Amino acid sequence: VQLQASGGGLVQAGGSLRLSCAASGRTFSSYAMGWFRQAPGKEREFVAALKWSESITIYGDSVKGRFTISRDNANGENTVYLQMNSLKPEDTAVYYCAADRHSYTGSYIPRGPRPYEYWGQGTQVTVSS
């Protein structure tokens, strides 16, 4: 499994960005896909995640109502998006996409980074005040 994140950049507070994560190498029907972020000197923080095959999404408390995670598999290309609106300076971090191949029952999706086995290289998001 290979994950390629893109879409980061510099934006003013209140602005928007959309991150993309192109996933390749395996079928993702049972995967959970997540976004995490890490600011300098801080631990990796859960942002959002979804189950690829179901309409289940979860969000971290700090981004709920501002960020939206979605996925698309048009033309056989598996892509996970993170639409980020109303950005704040505290959203500044390197954002990582991740994939967890384990199947979970019900609506459970892991929020911690440890279950996610595959990681993209990260994309920098900087929000200026």
ZATORSE-199328 format. One line per field, with one value per atom (N, C-alpha, C): residue number from 1; residue in one letter; chain; atom name; x, y, z. Coordinates in pm, 1 decimal. Each point is the difference from the previous one (the first is absolute). Layout:
num	NUM, ...
residuo	A, ...
cadena	A, ...
atomo	CA, ...
x	X, ...
y	Y, ...
z	Z, ...
REM end
This chain:
num	1, 1, 1, 2, 2, 2, 3, 3, 3, 4, 4, 4, 5, 5, 5, 6, 6, 6, 7, 7, 7, 8, 8, 8, 9, 9, 9, 10, 10, 10, 11, 11, 11, 12, 12, 12, 13, 13, 13, 14, 14, 14, 15, 15, 15, 16, 16, 16, 17, 17, 17, 18, 18, 18, 19, 19, 19, 20, 20, 20, 21, 21, 21, 22, 22, 22, 23, 23, 23, 24, 24, 24, 25, 25, 25, 26, 26, 26, 27, 27, 27, 28, 28, 28, 29, 29, 29, 30, 30, 30, 31, 31, 31, 32, 32, 32, 33, 33, 33, 34, 34, 34, 35, 35, 35, 36, 36, 36, 37, 37, 37, 38, 38, 38, 39, 39, 39, 40, 40, 40, 41, 41, 41, 42, 42, 42, 43, 43, 43, 44, 44, 44, 45, 45, 45, 46, 46, 46, 47, 47, 47, 48, 48, 48, 49, 49, 49, 50, 50, 50, 51, 51, 51, 52, 52, 52, 53, 53, 53, 54, 54, 54, 55, 55, 55, 56, 56, 56, 57, 57, 57, 58, 58, 58, 59, 59, 59, 60, 60, 60, 61, 61, 61, 62, 62, 62, 63, 63, 63, 64, 64, 64, 65, 65, 65, 66, 66, 66, 67, 67, 67, 68, 68, 68, 69, 69, 69, 70, 70, 70, 71, 71, 71, 72, 72, 72, 73, 73, 73, 74, 74, 74, 75, 75, 75, 76, 76, 76, 77, 77, 77, 78, 78, 78, 79, 79, 79, 80, 80, 80, 81, 81, 81, 82, 82, 82, 83, 83, 83, 84, 84, 84, 85, 85, 85, 86, 86, 86, 87, 87, 87, 88, 88, 88, 89, 89, 89, 90, 90, 90, 91, 91, 91, 92, 92, 92, 93, 93, 93, 94, 94, 94, 95, 95, 95, 96, 96, 96, 97, 97, 97, 98, 98, 98, 99, 99, 99, 100, 100, 100, 101, 101, 101, 102, 102, 102, 103, 103, 103, 104, 104, 104, 105, 105, 105, 106, 106, 106, 107, 107, 107, 108, 108, 108, 109, 109, 109, 110, 110, 110, 111, 111, 111, 112, 112, 112, 113, 113, 113, 114, 114, 114, 115, 115, 115, 116, 116, 116, 117, 117, 117, 118, 118, 118, 119, 119, 119, 120, 120, 120, 121, 121, 121, 122, 122, 122, 123, 123, 123, 124, 124, 124, 125, 125, 125, 126, 126, 126, 127, 127, 127, 128, 128, 128, 129, 129, 129
residuo	V, V, V, Q, Q, Q, L, L, L, Q, Q, Q, A, A, A, S, S, S, G, G, G, G, G, G, G, G, G, L, L, L, V, V, V, Q, Q, Q, A, A, A, G, G, G, G, G, G, S, S, S, L, L, L, R, R, R, L, L, L, S, S, S, C, C, C, A, A, A, A, A, A, S, S, S, G, G, G, R, R, R, T, T, T, F, F, F, S, S, S, S, S, S, Y, Y, Y, A, A, A, M, M, M, G, G, G, W, W, W, F, F, F, R, R, R, Q, Q, Q, A, A, A, P, P, P, G, G, G, K, K, K, E, E, E, R, R, R, E, E, E, F, F, F, V, V, V, A, A, A, A, A, A, L, L, L, K, K, K, W, W, W, S, S, S, E, E, E, S, S, S, I, I, I, T, T, T, I, I, I, Y, Y, Y, G, G, G, D, D, D, S, S, S, V, V, V, K, K, K, G, G, G, R, R, R, F, F, F, T, T, T, I, I, I, S, S, S, R, R, R, D, D, D, N, N, N, A, A, A, N, N, N, G, G, G, E, E, E, N, N, N, T, T, T, V, V, V, Y, Y, Y, L, L, L, Q, Q, Q, M, M, M, N, N, N, S, S, S, L, L, L, K, K, K, P, P, P, E, E, E, D, D, D, T, T, T, A, A, A, V, V, V, Y, Y, Y, Y, Y, Y, C, C, C, A, A, A, A, A, A, D, D, D, R, R, R, H, H, H, S, S, S, Y, Y, Y, T, T, T, G, G, G, S, S, S, Y, Y, Y, I, I, I, P, P, P, R, R, R, G, G, G, P, P, P, R, R, R, P, P, P, Y, Y, Y, E, E, E, Y, Y, Y, W, W, W, G, G, G, Q, Q, Q, G, G, G, T, T, T, Q, Q, Q, V, V, V, T, T, T, V, V, V, S, S, S, S, S, S
cadena	A, A, A, A, A, A, A, A, A, A, A, A, A, A, A, A, A, A, A, A, A, A, A, A, A, A, A, A, A, A, A, A, A, A, A, A, A, A, A, A, A, A, A, A, A, A, A, A, A, A, A, A, A, A, A, A, A, A, A, A, A, A, A, A, A, A, A, A, A, A, A, A, A, A, A, A, A, A, A, A, A, A, A, A, A, A, A, A, A, A, A, A, A, A, A, A, A, A, A, A, A, A, A, A, A, A, A, A, A, A, A, A, A, A, A, A, A, A, A, A, A, A, A, A, A, A, A, A, A, A, A, A, A, A, A, A, A, A, A, A, A, A, A, A, A, A, A, A, A, A, A, A, A, A, A, A, A, A, A, A, A, A, A, A, A, A, A, A, A, A, A, A, A, A, A, A, A, A, A, A, A, A, A, A, A, A, A, A, A, A, A, A, A, A, A, A, A, A, A, A, A, A, A, A, A, A, A, A, A, A, A, A, A, A, A, A, A, A, A, A, A, A, A, A, A, A, A, A, A, A, A, A, A, A, A, A, A, A, A, A, A, A, A, A, A, A, A, A, A, A, A, A, A, A, A, A, A, A, A, A, A, A, A, A, A, A, A, A, A, A, A, A, A, A, A, A, A, A, A, A, A, A, A, A, A, A, A, A, A, A, A, A, A, A, A, A, A, A, A, A, A, A, A, A, A, A, A, A, A, A, A, A, A, A, A, A, A, A, A, A, A, A, A, A, A, A, A, A, A, A, A, A, A, A, A, A, A, A, A, A, A, A, A, A, A, A, A, A, A, A, A, A, A, A, A, A, A, A, A, A, A, A, A, A, A, A, A, A, A, A, A, A, A, A, A, A, A, A, A, A, A, A, A, A, A, A, A
atomo	N, CA, C, N, CA, C, N, CA, C, N, CA, C, N, CA, C, N, CA, C, N, CA, C, N, CA, C, N, CA, C, N, CA, C, N, CA, C, N, CA, C, N, CA, C, N, CA, C, N, CA, C, N, CA, C, N, CA, C, N, CA, C, N, CA, C, N, CA, C, N, CA, C, N, CA, C, N, CA, C, N, CA, C, N, CA, C, N, CA, C, N, CA, C, N, CA, C, N, CA, C, N, CA, C, N, CA, C, N, CA, C, N, CA, C, N, CA, C, N, CA, C, N, CA, C, N, CA, C, N, CA, C, N, CA, C, N, CA, C, N, CA, C, N, CA, C, N, CA, C, N, CA, C, N, CA, C, N, CA, C, N, CA, C, N, CA, C, N, CA, C, N, CA, C, N, CA, C, N, CA, C, N, CA, C, N, CA, C, N, CA, C, N, CA, C, N, CA, C, N, CA, C, N, CA, C, N, CA, C, N, CA, C, N, CA, C, N, CA, C, N, CA, C, N, CA, C, N, CA, C, N, CA, C, N, CA, C, N, CA, C, N, CA, C, N, CA, C, N, CA, C, N, CA, C, N, CA, C, N, CA, C, N, CA, C, N, CA, C, N, CA, C, N, CA, C, N, CA, C, N, CA, C, N, CA, C, N, CA, C, N, CA, C, N, CA, C, N, CA, C, N, CA, C, N, CA, C, N, CA, C, N, CA, C, N, CA, C, N, CA, C, N, CA, C, N, CA, C, N, CA, C, N, CA, C, N, CA, C, N, CA, C, N, CA, C, N, CA, C, N, CA, C, N, CA, C, N, CA, C, N, CA, C, N, CA, C, N, CA, C, N, CA, C, N, CA, C, N, CA, C, N, CA, C, N, CA, C, N, CA, C, N, CA, C, N, CA, C, N, CA, C, N, CA, C, N, CA, C, N, CA, C, N, CA, C, N, CA, C, N, CA, C, N, CA, C, N, CA, C, N, CA, C, N, CA, C, N, CA, C, N, CA, C, N, CA, C, N, CA, C
x	85.0, -85.0, 89.1, -30.9, 72.5, -99.6, 35.2, -83.8, 78.3, -60.7, 65.7, -90.1, 42.4, -78.0, 44.9, -95.2, 30.0, -105.4, 24.4, -99.6, 29.9, 105.3, 33.7, 47.8, 15.1, 48.7, -17.6, 14.9, -12.6, -133.4, -76.3, -130.3, -23.3, -77.8, -33.0, -109.9, -2.7, -104.7, -138.0, -88.8, -132.5, -10.0, 113.1, 1.6, -22.6, 13.2, -26.9, 112.2, 14.8, 89.5, -64.4, 34.5, -43.2, 122.1, 17.2, 108.2, -48.9, 90.1, -31.0, 99.0, -46.9, 86.0, -29.7, 92.4, -15.2, 51.7, -85.9, 34.0, 10.4, 103.2, 18.0, 61.0, -14.2, 68.6, -89.3, -113.0, -89.2, -144.7, -92.5, -139.6, -32.0, -80.0, -20.0, -138.9, -72.3, -140.0, -18.8, 94.7, -16.1, 86.8, 64.9, 95.0, -68.2, 66.6, -27.8, 109.6, -40.6, 95.4, -8.0, 114.3, -0.2, 94.8, -25.0, 91.2, 44.9, 129.4, 60.0, 84.4, 35.0, 87.0, 97.2, 112.0, 101.6, 65.2, -12.5, 64.6, 134.6, 92.9, 131.9, -11.2, 67.8, 1.5, -124.0, -92.2, -124.2, -15.3, -86.6, -26.8, -90.5, 3.6, -87.5, -145.9, -81.6, -137.8, -97.3, -101.7, -104.0, -82.5, -28.2, -79.4, -135.0, 2.8, -123.5, 28.5, -106.1, 15.9, -133.4, 6.9, -120.1, 24.3, -109.6, 5.8, -24.1, 90.3, -5.8, -132.4, -51.5, -116.4, -132.7, 2.8, -123.3, -0.7, -116.0, -14.7, 17.3, 117.1, 29.5, 122.5, -14.2, 111.3, 6.3, 119.1, 19.9, 101.2, -5.7, 84.9, 55.6, 116.3, 53.3, -78.9, -3.6, -81.2, 44.5, 126.9, 51.3, -35.0, -42.9, -30.1, -145.5, -75.6, -138.9, -78.4, -73.8, -78.0, 75.6, 131.1, 80.5, 63.1, 34.3, 66.1, -96.7, 18.6, -81.3, 89.7, -12.4, 75.1, -93.4, 53.9, -78.2, 93.0, -58.7, 82.3, -64.6, 81.1, -43.7, 81.3, -64.3, 74.2, -35.7, -11.7, -28.5, 116.7, -33.7, 100.3, 102.5, -42.1, 89.9, 106.5, -2.6, 97.4, -63.9, 61.9, -52.0, 59.7, -85.8, 46.7, -83.6, 67.3, -66.3, 28.8, -102.5, 12.8, -23.1, 59.1, -28.9, -25.4, -126.4, -37.2, 8.3, 82.2, 22.5, -49.0, -99.4, -57.8, 21.1, -15.8, 14.1, 129.8, 106.8, 128.2, 48.1, 68.5, 52.6, 151.5, 70.9, 145.5, 36.7, -81.8, 29.3, -18.9, -50.2, -8.0, 133.5, 94.2, 130.7, 69.6, 38.7, 62.3, 35.1, 72.9, 15.8, -115.7, -69.6, -116.0, 37.6, -38.0, 30.8, -128.3, -4.2, -108.1, 51.9, -92.2, 37.8, -109.4, 39.9, -94.7, 14.6, -114.0, -4.8, -79.5, 63.8, -63.9, -88.5, -2.8, -80.6, -148.4, -79.9, -144.4, -55.3, -81.8, -60.3, -150.8, -60.1, -144.2, -70.4, -121.9, -80.9, 61.7, -16.6, 43.8, 138.3, 68.4, 128.9, 105.1, 72.4, 116.5, 107.1, 119.7, 101.9, 39.7, 21.2, 43.7, 149.1, 56.4, 143.0, 80.6, 124.4, 81.7, 50.3, 9.6, 66.1, -63.6, -133.4, -56.1, 25.1, 34.8, 17.5, 138.4, 0.6, 124.5, 72.2, -74.2, 58.7, -16.5, 108.3, 1.7, 54.1, -60.4, 53.8, 114.4, 59.4, 120.0, -28.6, -123.2, -32.8, 0.5, -88.0, -5.2, -19.0, 77.6, 1.5, -118.3, -69.6, -105.4, 39.9, 5.2, 35.5, -110.8, -53.9, -108.0, 52.9, -0.8, 50.9, -114.0, 34.9, -103.0, -17.9
y	-118.8, 118.8, 124.6, 89.1, 127.2, 114.7, 97.7, 116.5, 124.2, 86.8, 123.5, 116.9, 79.0, 115.7, 124.4, 88.3, 125.5, 102.8, 124.2, 104.3, 99.5, -20.7, 93.5, 132.6, 96.8, 130.1, 102.7, 124.7, 113.3, 69.4, 22.2, 63.4, 92.0, 102.7, 90.8, -60.5, 44.4, -45.8, 28.9, -96.4, 10.0, -60.3, -30.9, -56.5, -149.5, -56.7, -142.6, -64.7, -129.4, -83.8, -137.1, -69.7, -137.3, -88.9, -92.5, -96.4, -125.0, -60.8, -124.3, -107.5, -123.5, -114.0, -107.7, -18.4, -102.4, -132.8, -101.0, -130.4, -103.3, -80.3, -102.0, -124.5, -110.8, -122.0, -111.4, 31.3, -104.8, 45.2, -92.5, 41.3, 52.0, 102.4, 69.9, -18.8, -98.5, -12.0, -17.3, -59.4, -21.4, 93.6, 94.5, 84.6, 116.4, 43.4, 130.7, 94.9, 117.9, 100.3, 121.4, 49.3, 110.0, 111.2, 114.8, 114.4, 31.8, 21.6, 42.4, 123.6, 70.1, 114.9, 7.9, 63.4, 14.7, 136.0, 78.4, 130.1, -16.5, 92.3, -11.2, -9.9, -98.0, -16.4, -63.4, -42.4, -58.9, -142.8, -76.3, -136.0, 0.2, -112.3, -13.9, -2.0, 78.2, 21.6, -54.5, -68.0, -49.9, 117.2, -3.4, 104.3, -55.7, -103.5, -55.2, -137.3, -80.0, -132.3, -46.3, -95.3, -59.3, -147.8, -72.5, -137.6, 4.1, -61.0, 11.8, -49.7, -109.1, -63.6, 45.4, 84.6, 40.8, 150.4, 53.1, 144.6, 35.2, -29.7, 28.1, 89.2, 113.7, 93.1, 43.6, 27.6, 54.0, 113.3, 89.5, 118.8, 25.4, 60.2, 49.0, 121.1, 20.3, 108.8, 136.9, 18.0, 131.4, 37.3, -96.4, 29.7, -25.4, -53.8, -35.0, 123.9, -13.9, 111.7, 87.3, -17.7, 80.4, -85.8, -121.9, -89.8, -109.5, -46.6, -109.7, -100.5, -125.2, -106.2, -70.9, -35.7, -71.0, -87.7, -84.4, -85.5, -15.7, -38.0, -14.1, -111.3, -79.4, -102.8, 3.6, 118.6, 17.8, -49.7, -62.8, -48.0, -92.2, -71.5, -95.2, 61.7, 131.1, 66.9, 28.9, -51.5, 17.8, 125.8, 94.3, 126.3, 35.9, 44.1, 50.8, 149.7, 76.0, 145.5, 49.6, 112.8, 70.8, 145.3, 38.0, 139.0, 75.6, 103.0, 75.8, 142.4, 38.6, 133.7, 73.6, 129.3, 83.2, -31.8, -2.8, -38.7, 101.0, -52.7, 80.8, -19.8, 95.7, -17.3, -129.7, -42.6, -123.2, -126.4, 14.5, -114.1, -23.0, 89.4, -13.2, -127.4, -83.6, -128.6, -70.7, -107.7, -93.5, -99.3, -16.0, -87.5, -130.1, -111.0, -132.3, -77.4, -71.0, -95.5, -138.9, -85.5, -131.9, -100.2, -127.1, -106.9, -113.5, -52.4, -111.2, -111.7, -114.0, -106.3, -91.3, 18.0, -87.6, 29.0, -105.8, 15.1, 16.6, 99.2, 26.5, -14.9, -50.9, -18.1, 131.2, 9.1, 116.4, 128.4, 105.5, 132.7, 37.3, -94.4, 33.2, 30.8, 110.5, 36.4, 46.2, -51.0, 39.0, 146.9, 64.5, 138.7, 14.1, -101.0, 6.0, -37.6, 45.1, -28.8, -143.1, -70.0, -129.8, -103.1, -10.2, -103.4, 25.6, 121.8, 34.4, -46.0, -90.0, -64.5, 74.5, 73.3, 65.2, 150.9, 70.7, 144.8, 66.7, 114.4, 83.0, 84.5, 78.6, 74.6, 131.1, 43.3, 124.0, 119.9, 94.5, 125.0, 114.0, 106.2, 110.6, 93.2, 31.5, 100.9, 110.1, 121.8, 114.4, 103.1, 37.4, 98.0, 125.4, 109.6, 125.8, 79.1, 74.7, 77.8, 136.5
z	0.0, 0.0, 0.0, -90.2, -5.8, 9.9, 80.9, 20.5, -36.5, -77.0, -43.5, 34.0, 97.8, 41.9, -75.1, -26.6, -68.2, 36.7, -40.4, 17.9, 110.6, 73.7, 105.6, -55.5, 89.9, -42.9, 108.3, -38.3, 90.3, -26.2, 105.4, -14.0, 118.8, -20.6, 109.6, 87.7, 121.7, 92.1, -61.0, 14.2, -59.3, -138.7, -58.5, -134.3, -1.3, -121.3, -20.1, -79.5, 22.8, -79.0, -13.3, -106.8, -14.7, -18.9, 89.6, -9.4, -71.1, -74.1, -69.9, 41.3, 2.1, 30.2, -104.1, -91.5, -102.9, 53.6, -1.4, 56.3, -111.4, 4.4, -102.8, 60.9, -72.6, 38.4, 49.2, 57.1, 49.6, -19.2, 22.0, 3.0, 139.2, 6.7, 125.5, 59.2, -49.4, 38.6, 150.5, 68.7, 144.5, 82.4, -63.4, 69.9, 72.1, 105.1, 57.4, -49.9, -39.9, -48.2, 90.9, 41.7, 94.6, -38.0, 59.8, -7.2, 142.1, 13.0, 125.4, -27.8, 104.1, -16.4, 116.6, -26.9, 102.8, -12.2, 104.8, 7.7, 70.6, -21.8, 63.8, 151.0, 57.0, 144.1, 58.6, -85.6, 49.5, -51.4, 66.0, -42.6, -122.6, -71.4, -115.6, 47.5, -67.3, 43.0, -103.5, 45.8, -88.3, -53.8, -131.4, -63.3, -46.0, -82.2, -55.1, -58.0, -13.6, -60.3, -56.0, -90.9, -56.4, -27.0, -12.1, -48.2, -149.3, -74.1, -145.0, -56.6, 51.0, -60.0, 59.7, 98.4, 67.5, 19.1, 18.1, 20.3, 147.3, 51.0, 140.9, 5.1, 66.8, 16.3, 146.0, 45.4, 135.1, -7.9, 98.9, 0.1, 139.4, 1.8, 124.4, 47.8, 127.9, 56.1, -51.3, -23.9, -39.0, -143.2, -80.6, -139.7, -34.9, 91.4, -27.0, -41.7, -110.5, -51.6, -98.3, -8.9, -93.9, -109.3, 33.0, -95.1, -43.1, -123.5, -52.0, -71.3, 38.8, -66.6, -97.7, -115.5, -99.3, -81.9, -82.2, -84.4, -136.6, -95.4, -137.0, -64.0, -81.3, -73.7, -147.6, -52.0, -141.9, -84.5, -108.9, -95.4, 64.2, 103.9, 63.8, 87.0, 19.8, 85.1, 135.0, 103.6, 135.2, 62.2, 35.6, 54.7, 122.0, 103.4, 119.1, 8.5, 29.9, 5.9, 142.6, 28.8, 123.8, -36.4, 0.4, -24.7, 131.7, 1.3, 123.0, -19.3, 74.8, -6.8, 131.4, -3.6, 120.7, 71.6, -73.9, 58.2, 102.8, 100.6, 109.8, 7.2, 57.3, 14.0, 73.4, 91.4, 74.4, -83.8, -121.5, -92.0, -72.0, 20.7, -64.9, 46.6, -95.8, 31.8, -130.3, 12.7, -111.2, 9.1, -110.4, -4.7, -70.2, 62.5, -52.5, -25.6, -112.3, -19.3, 37.1, 41.6, 48.0, -31.9, -8.6, -30.9, 100.2, 41.1, 93.7, -67.9, -24.4, -76.5, 83.1, 131.1, 82.5, -18.4, 9.6, -7.6, 140.4, 19.2, 129.5, -12.3, 104.9, -1.5, 32.3, -50.3, 30.4, -51.2, 77.5, -41.8, 54.7, 62.2, 61.3, -104.8, 23.3, -79.4, 99.9, -9.4, 99.0, -12.9, 114.0, 4.1, 29.9, 58.5, 26.8, -121.4, -8.3, -118.2, -8.4, 111.9, -2.1, -93.1, -9.6, -89.3, -148.3, -35.7, -141.1, -44.1, -96.7, -40.8, -111.5, -79.1, -115.9, 13.0, -34.0, 16.4, -125.6, -32.7, -105.1, 53.4, -86.6, 35.3, 72.5, 4.1, 68.2, -92.1, 28.4, -75.3, 99.3, -18.3, 95.0, -23.1, 107.0, -1.8, 97.5, -48.8, 82.4, -9.8, 115.0, 4.9, 69.2, -70.9, 54.8, 62.2, 103.9, 71.6, -62.7
REM end
